Amino acid sequence: MPSKRIADHVGSRPDKPFKSTLFESSRLLLGLNCLEIGQIQAVHDHAHADKFYAVQSGTGTFTVGSEQFHASAGDVIWAPAGIPHGVSNPGPDRLVLLVGITQ
């Protein structure tokens, strides 16, 4: 199927961020990450893959390299290959991110 509705793939988990893959090929993974209030995606890196987060709803605190900043709906965050990155949800709402990772 060449199209999907983001809202149909939003979810939650009490123990860790919810992830849903929308599309995947040998070159790109496109998915959703949903973080409930207080949840964290620990700082990590992808040695050979670029990544972006497009904030769909909520507000997150993002780390990319040595920078830390807040982003909300409509913002896009870029993490080049090899650069440590992560995100946390300080609230007050669920954080929904459209995520793309090169493969």
N, C-alpha and C positions, 0 to 999 in steps of 0.2 A: 504494500500500500504506500503510495508516494506522499500521502499527507496524514497528519494526525493532529488532534486537538490537545494542546498542552494541558488544559484543565482535566482531561480524562486520565492523565498520568500522574497527577499530584497525589501524594500519600504521606503517611507518617509512620514512624516506629518509635516506641518509647525509649529504646536502648541506644540508638544511633541514627544518623541522618538516613532518610529514605532516598533510594536511588532507583530510577527507572530509565532504561535505555529506549530511546525513541527510534533511532536508526543506527546501523553500524555497517561499515565497509572495511576493506583492507587499509583505507586511508583516513577514515574519520569515524569517531563515535560521537553521537549527539544524544544527550539525555537530560533528565531533570534530577536535581538534588534538592531535597526539601529538608530544612532544618527547623525543628521546633525550638521554642524559646529556651536558651541555655545550651543548645547542642553546638558541637564544634566539629569541624573537619580539620584535623591536626595538620600543621605545616608539613609539607612533603614536596617532592619534586618529581618530574618526569624527565629523565635524562635526555630523551630524544623526541619529546612530544610537546608542542605548543598547546596551550589551553586557554579558553575564555569562559568567563561567567557573565551571563546577561541576566540581570536581576529582573524578575517578573513581578514579584511582590515582596513586601517586607523590607527590612533594613539589615545589612550585614556589616560586620567588621572584618575587613580583608587584610591579609598580609601578603605582600609580593616583594620578595627580596628583603631589603631592610626597611621598606615602607609599610605603614599601617594606616588605613583610612576607612571611612564609612561610605557605603554606597546603597542606593535604594532603587525602586522601580524605574526602569529606563536607563540605568547605568550599565556599562559594560567594562569588565575588568580583564586585562590581558596578562597572562603569565607565560613568558617565553620558555622554551625547553631548557631544563637545567636550573631554573630559578625557583627557589623554595616559595611555596604559596599555601594558603589555607584560609579558612573563613569560620566565623562564629556568629551566632544569632543572639544579640543582646535583648531582643524583643522590641516592641511589645507584641509582635505578630509572627506567624510562621514566615520563614524566608524561603522563597521558591526561586531557584536558579536554573536557567537553561544553560547547559554546559556542553562545550565542544572540545574534543581532544583529538589532535592528529594522531595517526597510528603509524 
